[in-house]
Amino acid sequence: MSQQGAAEGRKGGRGGVRLIGGTALAQSTSAVRLDGVSIAFTLKGGKRYVAVEGIDLGVAPGEFVAVVGPTGSGKSTILNAAAGLLKPADGSVTVFGQALSGINARAGYLFQADALMPWKTALDNVAVALEPQGVARAEALSRARDWLGRVGLATFTDRYPHMLSGGQRKRVALAQMLIRDPEILLMDEPFGPLDAQTRQIMGNLLLELWAANRKAVIFVTHDLEEAIALSDRVIVLSAGPAARIVGEYPVTLPRPRDIAEIRLEPQFHAIYKEIWACLRVEVSRAYATGPA
Amino acid sequence: MNRPIGRLGLLALQILVGLVALAIWHVLTVYPILGQPKQVQFFFSTPVDVLKRTWAEMANPEIWNHLWITLQETILAFVTGALGGIAFGFLFARNALLAAVFDPYIKAANALPRVVLAPIFALWFGLGIWSKVALGFTLVFFIVFFNVYQGVREVSPVVLNNARMLGMNERGLLRHVYWPSALTWMFSSLHTAVGFALVGAVVGEYLGSSAGLGYKIHEAESVFDVTGVFAGMLILAVFVIAIDAVVTLIENRLLVWRPGGAGGSV
């Protein structure tokens, strides 16, 4: 119970941030909430590896939360728990106040690796996302076409994934995720494999789409600048194993933001310095103990 | 190192290799180099004789009947073998216990040289086309089975998780993820599978039948008609190339999504 209390307390302190972000929701239910979540894996040879431990994290509807941490800190693990792809060994995951069992149907997931079906065209990849909802094929195709237009791929509908660049594939994946209109967006270093310019373009595209229809977002990244530029709140994880949350920082930069330009603001630097002071300790710890 | 040569240049070289081989064959069998030409020709025939005989055979409507029989056996063996392989491949890949229990038996059955089954199949299914289809089936089944099994097992976990996150149930996953993935693997072995279907048909015919290309070759062989054997082999080769071209056509059509196109593999 005490952990839960602490989580509530943090949320209270964040109210002002959300006002600046533009959503003055008086809603107390988190879109997704992790309470005292621990996740362990059984390694080859029967050894137990605790990836994350005692994670308390609530994300309000319409809030953009970024999670940063050194490599091996279990960032993706947290995301997979929120997605229902991993079952926590301990603690609970609740989605809009309801305990999560199985796949989180109200969440969309943007993976770091290519997750498109290589045997489907861009259009089919996006349209197929509507099939589980029982949308008729013709309507699904027309909506998919519309979404591909929104991510700037109107003329690439008939391309197969291997005919698209890395950035274009991410755009398709983004359209595939957003066409279902999920209330929670989970993103696992989605722009990690892209080059710096493409990352900025994708970041701005994401913010633009998100601003038009605000969802709760958990955005995992190892890039602190990206985390600050995108989010309302940055969560810092400690070095693994048994990673915990060691810091939580509101980002009060005004929106709308331009990813490339916001980095030049003095306020950005101040926030960066503050979070880096916390993160650097964990990064150096990860390097000291880790295999890297 | 690899200097690009044009399409025509390559074709010219390919034809040249064939012509040189034929020329060597011709010279060695027509001129007294290895011994008496008559005697040498008994064992090796001559290219001109073989071509003449092939031409004569092709002009005779009887050969088309034999080809039709062999084609029927090949297609039936391929279709039944592929269907069986797909069904069991899926079943075993999705059911770990079943796969574990049957594993030693499948390995044993696959290790068995299938030719030894031909006489049994002839006994069970008679000397008609079905004993050949059965032989081809045993060859095709295992190739397709192993490939489909692998294809279903090795679906990218990210693609699978993504499809799950899109809300797909087991049926959706089967249709949009497992099935296309398994098909890819199956088609990557399509040339081999079709080739084995033909091997099953021809070997079956060779070992006991009254029609088909294998029968033709066996018939010529039993009277030491080397020219007839070579002519039969030549017709068989042309037949195989034609079937292979059709397979490539189908493959290119079905695997357009694959990087680098579908051709050239195996």
Boltz contact constraints between the chains, C-beta under 6 A:
constraints:
  - contact:
      token1: [A, 85]
      token2: [B, 161]
      max_distance: 6.0
  - contact:
      token1: [A, 103]
      token2: [B, 164]
      max_distance: 6.0
  - contact:
      token1: [A, 109]
      token2: [B, 165]
      max_distance: 6.0
  - contact:
      token1: [A, 111]
      token2: [B, 158]
      max_distance: 6.0
  - contact:
      token1: [A, 111]
      token2: [B, 162]
      max_distance: 6.0
  - contact:
      token1: [A, 113]
      token2: [B, 158]
      max_distance: 6.0
  - contact:
      token1: [A, 115]
      token2: [B, 158]
      max_distance: 6.0
  - contact:
      token1: [A, 115]
      token2: [B, 159]
      max_distance: 6.0
  - contact:
      token1: [A, 115]
      token2: [B, 162]
      max_distance: 6.0
  - contact:
      token1: [A, 118]
      token2: [B, 257]
      max_distance: 6.0
  - contact:
      token1: [A, 119]
      token2: [B, 180]
      max_distance: 6.0
  - contact:
      token1: [A, 119]
      token2: [B, 257]
      max_distance: 6.0
  - contact:
      token1: [A, 128]
      token2: [B, 176]
      max_distance: 6.0
  - contact:
      token1: [A, 129]
      token2: [B, 166]
      max_distance: 6.0
  - contact:
      token1: [A, 132]
      token2: [B, 167]
      max_distance: 6.0
  - contact:
      token1: [A, 132]
      token2: [B, 168]
      max_distance: 6.0
  - contact:
      token1: [A, 132]
      token2: [B, 172]
      max_distance: 6.0
  - contact:
      token1: [A, 160]
      token2: [B, 257]
      max_distance: 6.0
  - contact:
      token1: [A, 162]
      token2: [B, 259]
      max_distance: 6.0
